[in-house]
């Protein structure tokens, strides 16, 4: 049998998943910079109203993925809006005169990848696309700090006080679902922890997954596109081997998490601002902060990203002519996070 012509061949899709702040966007930037001879398209999904990740990727300016091939889907998770958001976005990309050779989907940090993979089993989608692979990006330092694990003593104390208390850990469930669906796991930020700790975490993850999945340790998401693209997993044909905490549920929501946007004044001292953000994150158990900040006297836009109390800042590009120099941060935390107190602390 002759191979299908390029116009009829299925377009491979790589799904990049991973918890808030794991380094998905940084990883994809490196893919764009190292891919050779392929036209890429991106679908970027964020849990929040400010499209930070899409902005970062659009600023790359690489020929392999022009800005018109980057689709942003904000304020919701694709795992909940497959029919309404994902399928129309895919159809629009495939209708481009220069159809992409490969599509990369960056899910939000709170998305479950399996419902998205299931969508590729729908007849209209299956005929045109295949899941080349699901890549789970893991923040090694966050795992080492116990971000996704319960304190056994605290849980035992809760059970002793009231056996009816719900002890589900939504962070752990999302994290584990992302791992269980993966074809390749990127243990990112490995430089932030000891080498033996990297090995321990890798072994722990490997033992928790009921099938063989390669685990690669990286720093700053630096891994060549050739390693990530072309896995040929056809994950839509392998759903039974990808268990989920939410199998059997008709719907999945994100009621366990809240997000909101805070407007800030122009800052004169980025170091002091980042220090204050870290203090606020510690005081209110903030999971993620990210956004853009205007710095007095500076023509460049400051990108601020925080995972828990770990923050980094970089000037990513110049403010465009006529662009409003707005300072806005997305704040994401567990349900019940004290928005008023955080806004007051940032305004002080």
C-alpha positions in Angstrom: 0.0 0.0 0.0 1.3 3.4 -0.9 1.7 5.9 2.0 -0.9 8.6 2.2 -0.2 11.9 0.3 0.8 14.8 2.6 -2.6 16.4 2.1 -4.5 13.3 3.3 -2.1 12.2 6.1 -3.2 12.7 9.7 -1.6 15.7 11.3 0.3 14.7 14.5 -0.6 16.5 17.7 1.6 16.7 20.8 -0.1 17.5 24.1 2.1 19.2 26.6 0.6 18.9 30.1 2.0 19.7 33.6 1.0 21.4 36.8 1.0 25.2 37.2 4.5 26.6 36.7 6.2 23.3 35.7 7.8 25.0 32.7 5.5 24.0 29.8 5.8 27.3 28.0 9.6 27.4 28.3 9.8 23.9 27.0 7.7 24.8 24.0 9.9 27.8 23.3 12.9 25.5 23.0 10.9 23.3 20.6 10.2 26.3 18.4 13.9 27.2 18.4 15.2 23.8 17.6 12.6 22.3 15.2 13.8 22.0 11.7 11.9 21.8 8.4 8.4 21.6 9.9 5.5 24.1 10.1 4.1 24.2 13.6 0.9 25.5 15.1 0.2 26.1 18.8 -2.9 26.0 20.8 -2.3 27.6 24.2 -4.8 27.2 27.0 -4.6 29.1 30.3 -6.5 29.1 33.6 -7.0 32.9 33.9 -7.9 36.0 31.9 -4.4 37.2 31.1 -2.8 35.3 28.2 0.7 35.3 29.6 1.9 32.1 27.9 0.5 33.0 24.5 2.2 36.4 24.7 5.5 34.7 25.6 5.3 32.3 22.6 4.2 35.0 20.2 7.3 37.0 21.2 9.6 34.2 20.0 9.3 35.4 16.4 10.5 32.1 14.9 9.8 31.2 11.3 8.6 27.7 12.1 5.6 29.0 13.9 4.3 32.4 12.7 2.0 34.4 15.0 -1.1 33.5 13.0 -0.5 29.8 13.9 -0.8 30.5 17.6 -4.3 30.2 19.1 -5.0 31.3 22.6 -7.9 29.8 24.6 -8.0 31.7 27.9 -10.1 31.4 31.1 -11.0 27.7 31.1 -9.5 24.3 30.8 -9.6 22.4 27.5 -10.5 19.2 29.4 -13.8 20.8 30.1 -14.4 22.7 26.8 -13.2 20.2 24.2 -16.3 20.5 21.9 -16.7 24.3 22.3 -13.1 25.5 22.1 -10.6 22.8 21.0 -12.4 21.3 18.0 -13.1 24.7 16.4 -9.5 25.8 17.0 -8.2 22.7 15.3 -10.5 23.2 12.4 -9.4 26.8 11.9 -5.7 25.7 11.9 -6.3 22.9 9.4 -8.1 25.4 7.1 -5.0 27.5 6.8 -3.6 27.7 3.3 -0.3 26.4 4.7 -1.6 23.6 6.9 0.7 22.9 9.8 2.8 19.8 9.8 2.5 19.4 13.5 0.3 20.9 16.2 1.4 21.4 19.8 -1.3 21.9 22.5 -0.2 23.4 25.8 -2.9 22.7 28.4 -3.5 24.8 31.4 -1.7 23.7 34.6 -5.0 22.4 36.1 -6.2 20.5 33.0 -6.6 16.7 32.9 -5.1 15.4 29.7 -7.2 12.3 29.3 -10.5 14.0 28.3 -8.5 15.9 25.6 -7.0 12.6 24.3 -10.5 11.1 24.2 -11.6 13.8 21.8 -9.1 12.4 19.2 -11.2 9.2 19.2 -14.2 11.1 17.8 -14.7 10.1 14.2 -14.4 13.6 12.7 -11.2 14.2 14.6 -9.7 10.7 14.3 -9.9 11.0 10.5 -7.6 14.1 10.4 -5.5 14.0 13.6 -3.5 11.7 15.8 -2.0 12.2 19.2 1.8 11.8 18.6 2.4 11.9 22.3 1.4 13.3 25.7 4.3 15.0 27.4 4.1 15.7 31.1 6.3 18.4 32.5 7.1 18.1 36.2 8.5 20.8 38.5 11.1 18.6 40.3 11.7 21.2 43.0 7.9 21.4 43.8 7.7 17.6 44.0 10.8 17.6 46.3 9.1 20.2 48.5 6.1 18.0 48.9 3.7 20.3 47.0 1.6 17.4 45.7 1.7 15.1 48.8 -0.3 15.2 52.0 1.4 15.5 55.3 0.6 12.0 56.7 0.5 13.2 60.3 -1.9 16.0 59.5 -4.2 13.7 57.6 -4.2 11.1 60.4 -5.0 13.9 62.9 -8.0 15.0 60.7 -9.2 11.4 60.5 -9.0 11.0 64.2 -11.0 14.1 64.8 -13.7 13.4 62.2 -13.8 10.3 60.0 -16.4 12.0 57.7 -13.9 14.7 56.6 -13.1 14.6 52.9 -9.3 14.0 52.5 -9.1 14.2 48.8 -6.1 16.3 47.6 -7.0 18.1 44.4 -3.4 19.1 43.7 -2.2 15.5 44.0 -5.1 14.2 41.8 -4.3 16.6 38.9 -0.6 16.0 39.2 -1.1 12.2 39.1 -3.6 12.3 36.3 -1.1 14.2 34.2 1.6 11.6 34.8 -0.6 8.7 34.2 -1.6 9.9 30.7 2.0 10.7 29.6 4.2 9.0 27.0 7.2 11.0 28.0 7.9 12.8 31.4 10.2 15.8 31.5 11.6 16.2 35.1 12.2 19.9 34.8 14.1 22.3 37.1 16.4 19.4 38.0 19.2 21.9 38.7 17.3 23.2 41.7 17.6 20.0 43.7 20.4 17.5 44.5 21.3 14.8 42.0 20.3 12.0 44.3 16.9 13.7 44.8 16.4 13.8 41.1 17.0 10.1 41.0 14.6 9.4 43.9 11.8 11.5 42.3 12.3 9.8 39.0 12.1 6.3 40.6 9.0 7.3 42.5 7.2 8.6 39.4 8.3 5.4 37.5 6.9 3.2 40.2 3.5 5.0 40.2 2.9 4.6 36.4 1.6 1.1 35.4 3.5 1.1 32.1 7.0 1.9 30.8 7.4 5.7 30.3 10.7 7.4 29.7 11.7 10.1 32.2 14.2 12.8 31.1 15.7 15.3 33.6 16.2 18.9 32.3 16.8 22.4 33.4 14.9 25.4 31.9 13.0 23.0 29.6 16.1 22.7 27.3 15.4 19.6 25.3 15.7 19.2 21.5 12.5 19.1 19.5 13.6 15.8 18.0 13.2 14.1 21.4 9.7 15.5 21.9 8.1 15.3 18.4 7.7 12.1 16.4 6.9 9.7 19.3 4.2 8.0 17.2 2.2 7.1 20.3 -1.3 7.3 18.8 -2.6 7.8 22.3 -6.2 7.8 21.2 -5.8 4.1 20.6 -4.4 3.5 24.1 -6.9 5.1 26.4 -7.4 2.0 28.6 -3.7 2.1 29.6 -4.0 5.7 30.9 -6.0 5.5 34.1 -7.4 8.7 35.7 -8.8 9.6 39.1 -11.8 10.9 37.2 -12.6 7.9 35.0 -16.3 7.3 35.0 -17.2 10.9 35.8 -19.5 12.6 33.3 -18.0 16.0 34.0 -14.9 17.4 35.6 -14.7 20.9 37.1 -12.2 23.1 38.8 -14.2 24.1 41.8 -11.1 23.3 43.9 -9.2 26.3 42.5 -9.7 30.0 42.1 -8.0 32.6 39.8 -8.2 36.3 39.6 -6.3 39.2 38.0 -4.8 42.0 40.0 -3.9 45.4 38.5 -0.7 46.9 39.9 0.8 50.4 39.8 4.0 51.0 37.8 6.9 49.8 39.9 10.2 51.6 40.5 11.9 48.6 42.2 11.4 45.2 40.6 13.5 43.5 43.3 11.3 44.9 46.1 8.1 43.9 44.1 9.2 40.3 43.7 10.2 40.1 47.3 6.7 41.3 48.3 5.1 38.9 45.9 7.0 36.0 47.5 5.9 37.1 51.0 2.3 37.3 49.8 2.5 33.8 48.2 3.8 32.3 51.4 1.2 34.0 53.6 -1.7 33.0 51.4 -0.5 29.6 49.9 -0.6 31.0 46.4 0.0 28.3 43.8 0.9 30.5 40.9 1.4 34.2 40.0 2.4 35.4 36.6 2.0 38.5 34.5 3.6 41.6 33.0 4.7 44.7 34.9 5.6 48.2 33.8 8.9 49.5 35.4 9.3 53.3 35.7 11.9 54.6 33.3 12.3 51.3 31.4 11.1 50.8 27.8 11.0 47.0 28.3 8.1 45.0 29.7 8.9 42.9 32.8 7.7 39.3 32.9 7.1 38.0 36.4 6.5 34.4 37.1 6.1 32.7 40.5 5.6 29.1 41.6 4.7 29.1 45.2 7.4 31.3 46.8 9.9 30.8 43.9 9.9 33.8 41.6 11.9 34.8 38.5 11.7 38.0 36.5 13.0 38.9 33.0 12.5 41.8 30.6 10.8 40.0 27.6 10.3 42.7 25.1 9.8 46.4 24.6 6.4 48.0 25.1 5.0 48.6 21.6 4.2 52.0 20.3 0.8 53.0 21.6 0.5 50.0 23.9 -0.9 50.7 27.3 1.8 50.1 30.0 -0.5 48.0 32.2 0.8 45.9 35.1 -1.4 42.8 35.6 -0.8 39.6 37.4 -2.9 36.4 37.4 -3.1 34.8 40.9 -4.1 31.1 41.2 -4.8 29.3 44.4 -7.0 26.8 46.1 -10.7 27.5 46.5 -11.2 30.1 49.2 -8.0 32.0 48.6 -8.3 35.4 50.2 -8.5 37.7 47.2 -9.3 40.8 49.2 -6.3 40.3 51.5 -4.0 39.7 48.5 -5.2 42.8 46.7 -4.8 44.9 49.8 -1.2 43.6 50.3 -0.3 44.4 46.7 -1.8 47.8 46.9 0.0 48.7 50.2 
